[in-house]
Amino acid sequence: MKKIFFLLIASICISPAFASEWNLPGIEIISRKDRWADESIRYTKMSYAERKARLKSKTEEEMKTLEETDFDEFFEKQKAEYEQTMRNDYLQSNFPEEQKVNDVVYQLGKNYLKWPQSYHYEKNKIIVHHTAGDTSSFTGKESVIAYLKDVYKFHTITRGWWDIGYNFLIDSYGNIYEGRAGGDNVIWAHTNWNNTPSVGISLMGNFDIQKPTQEQIKSLISLITALSKKYNIDPTAKAEYHKVLTDIPYMKSVEAGTVAGHRDAGVTSCPGKNLYSLLPEIKTMVVNTMAKGVLVSSSEIMKSIPTAKTSKTATKNTAKGLDNLKKRQAAYDKISLALQNTYIKKHGTKKATVSSNKIAFKINKDEAKKLLDSDISVLLYELSTAFMQRDISCSSTCFFVTPSWTYKGTSANIEVAEGGLLLQVGWEKYTEESIKIQAKGNDLIEIKNYPRVSYFKIPWNTFYGSLTFEKWQLKNLKTGKFEKQYTIVNTLSFHKYLKGIVETNDSEDAEKIKTMNLISKGYALFYKNSKNKHPSIPDGAKYTAIDSPEMFQKYVGAGVEKTLKTVPALVDEQKTEVIFYDNYLPILPYFNCSPGFTRSAKDKRGWSDTPYLVSRIDMEKCTDFNGHGVWLSGKGAQYFAKQGWTYKEILEYYYPGIQILTL
């Protein structure tokens, strides 16, 4: 009796009373109306534009009231949005025709659609799924419709897709149902990042534990055949599918057949091993059916369905860091180039047309060691150009040295006067051509009326070493004119200078701080040699570096030690480390943030002798370049540090081929 009963229900077919929106000759499709789809779920009272404006307003209001404790959640959301943007950029840059949206419908009659219907006219792949629900208890039409309603509600309400994800569904009896609304060419939601150029077919059942029925396979072959003819798809050909990565560029493309399983385009077991294993033979039958014009029997294919087994596959954690990245570098380079080309077209950016050498003098390890152990002279540009009168105080006895005499004391006043500098010590005043103030050891010189302060309002007005007041020809960067004026130069040990640079702060990851410490050191050593002239240093100035981030590194003196603790400590830890390339000191520029990629020195500056300054995919995407946009991005380095990368891995990523040596 059981066998007879099964044969009876297997013969049930639901005759369509309403036509579906699909035009597939020879294929009977049960319409949405006949499967009792609740269309009201898809509709809303507000237009798409109104909802978008409301969402923007809500986001802005939330930002105004954002509590400090919400920052982690907010930045996680920002990171997720960035990754989505990067994936979209990847697809648009590398597969623009596949991603083209030919039409969008926002409204049906008087009903606004919650999820607008988008259309793409050129489909080039068919993806097979299973619904993953147990359908072994189906007893006919009523049970199928009840099951299908559950799938519809799950996709539409629970998943928030506003409609069912698949284009077609096939039940155990071989009935084919219309899935997502919109009909021919509509873009659906069945395989993330692969929806636009594909058609999704789902067989009802869980084919990791069940076997598809002969009726399902027969209908699947018929449907794939009809779709292949409609869209001119060769079932034996190959196509590109796009899988999500958890690391930049967050997307990779893989090759599979034009007729594929969901697992070929995503991290999933769908459509179940008992159906997936049949796809090669199903494609063969589709080809034969297309050639002969009739459906080939599906009875033989059923013999190859494997017995359900539980298999345990060991999952290996994806390696983090530089080694994992190097494996994908060729793909990243391709994406970086695509991003650059898109940016160039959008902004009219031009590549450098003239080739030149950047490095005037190559500094070897012995020469670098001498520079590392010597003093550096730093023009306090901001202090010099605003200089009229300064109150000096020393933490211990200082030596005030002039061409004619030397004074020991703890305080003095210096101002510009007619005929030279006016030095006031107590009640005594002296006119001098130059004045050098020398502190001892770790004693400090303070300029009490210098208003420069940290972000925490801590004065940045103390200095190690010596301060020299002298008149030199100096370029006024605001007017562009050269003026002979008094300048203030701080001379101190190179190591103490490095501790006074503010290119990072204690709130950032230690590996990011170490990264910035080393490139700051390399950058300063490179320009400490007078032959490698910094392009922004005003001509005629007698110094090596400038305390202005617009022109050079942001040097703020000994006051930084009152603001930061971790940064100076890590400078001490890395005291003997220096970056080299091919046994000479490289130039290592850096900037703040990029729109998703860094630029190469050859493209931006035309430099032909800096092969380690190449374009790189950059994690922390801004709306545009914040800085010159070339080589290491500060925000990108911080992202990598948070992913567990070491400072050496970060540096080797942005500057390939460099070595970190101990001198």
Steps between C-alpha positions, in 0.01 A plus 500: 500500500781739580650455154167561325435808715840646405429450132170679535641811664797500267262551210344816646551810287369847571357653186573873475191722486698824478789565265842567649705803399755274330502426129650149462332304218433136590545553874197500730558740787264534797453873550535697821122538517449126470743435782322768707790738546409786736591796279419754773830408672686662211322836523550810713324835542812709442691547176859383467629860498303584816629193683858577393473860625345382825778248553765768439330733748477220757869419456596865548289522815657183637845644435415811704403293802762230460629399842863416551404141582341469159824570310600135466167409347509808278849426367409135441210623289733738316743215436219280365383781273856550379534131417171511308621804308830329418314195367276716285803693373671170416202375297436833327868538410562147376158389371319822400275341235389222737406753768307739276144574618291565191176603671350552846131492599416681825122490482228263375178690443436689824725270702855600594740206505704447818772346285502654148504249213826532308562348157807372315438382144802277437502187720805276463474240778250278679548418869336196661392499867303295750260647755674293774169405666393138545224427246477122554159545666337667198154354441390705200393849399402635843826402668707643214315835508533519881873431471540756221321764708749439781791543259341819367454649849852402602657673201263797495462585869769318701781561249363843405521435126140625445438202270609143446861471390482239224359543150358148494426221747438134415307270735539124545240432230679706234270805517680825419398811695557867426723643773601865511263748339599687186528224242750502216835667579419603857796502742440271795657422839613139493883519484662803656729700262394278206134592462508754218607275206353170628177302533434312825317165511430330833383142549286447809675268745820454697732309269770450757263242657244433223521409134329707230212318329507400134217749442709784645802411286285476188346845562840645586642378167201643311525836677878533453456409133232769450704765684816409306313552174338823620826662612732327252696328779739217411459243783851362431676838525671664797405819684639721777341480845574732789567385855533710813837534674547620858816692408570759232382521227206313664413327175655242273387360167504129425420304188219246483246380244227723363268252673628482857406423858464769765818373670699596186421864575481510880609342826214251533417133456201593279357333292594197712745229400231266361394762245835671441661171396240465222565837334762373247257236371209743509699739277575213260128422477422869443747505209348182353149638545593825327661308214214252449216732585343242735548425869737209565387249765624578850474144634870417451627808678328395823729198532798725566351674805734418790380350826463770765806506723612729775835643411715715722740729325770660706477876476828683506511850632594747231853618562516866591772742409738549214538134396128468433496829314792411273304206363240740364727787404451460125122530547547801728722671244232451238237654727729787596552579132126488436432733794765741377360505146151568634632780721702651216197505269277652768743769616698561183819408683807468280799273541851643499640524147861590586731240652760604757713368785400591852810385688791741445732315736479138618570461871650164597487332841824653631391850401153443647659391829698826515186703431313303765765579762538869414299811591226650285414867456129580481366832380212600728326659204175596667690650791744680269249660264290627791806605704512842658566440869558180702520429873757228564515278809737208569426206730859532622789731416530576127788658309398810302777529237549806277793597267642719779422330833335207684243528779390227743144524626150358515298769317524779244292698255583521128335731248563646157634851524655758272854391430462139611364288781433652836597265784373600841646328809358640820520877464785483250439523121740405220471531120636191322520362145430143612419315823538131580332354807655167605341264755687218673413129459128448549435856617230691316476842339152649523359782288235614744299721264491253208127413466532166320308229691403135459147375435470469878606865550841395632772752395738388226759762590795312652813380320808287562846601378545858384305784340685734262362841402660617172407700192468305176339538159165327546208442266164621621271214397191722505639768266759290319758775553847465655568710805809537716371443850585349833440128527499264796673165450484213751809273491477170690583130473328321215340251740344774716378666182316180403330494841369851431329411172120468511401276206285273717363488855450269797139416405617303196617141493861441604587340165366807317711721728810290428426525129481880511805525725717312250386681188534834682857403584578389145341812353702728729827314437445521125464878513763548772751459220510842335516356146151350533324836528139505619288683237298692760790632708538876426815570301786661688402369842779365719350184649411139428131483592198723566243480781206524261297200377419696184868502407664221695442277798300645787774566754372650829802463727525352848145604585374187325611296802231672708240405241608150397658211689478197271640668188830618658543164676470316168749740340744384767414136427576545128806720553740297283255389227511663156323420172716424196441404139773323303754608768427872475266737682169540308265797496181396686217752461166443671163673532173478692220334303405393147182430299585129495843486336841662530685636197843400375792743489538440128140599426481793742851647483666330206772355724680216328741403781249407774368155398373434854253792477217319324122525506319296765141419591426701815257394772383821665314669221431875517291698252824620338872523567588666830860590425708447187363147461825322433629184671418417862161611633487571874142382539570191294797418723279532809248260347766236433636541853153427639488184287807371686768598247846588629663829405740304276211345308332838457819659371574211263148526358515872421872502406570161338863394501614707798702348786501604866858484628663559838794743491 
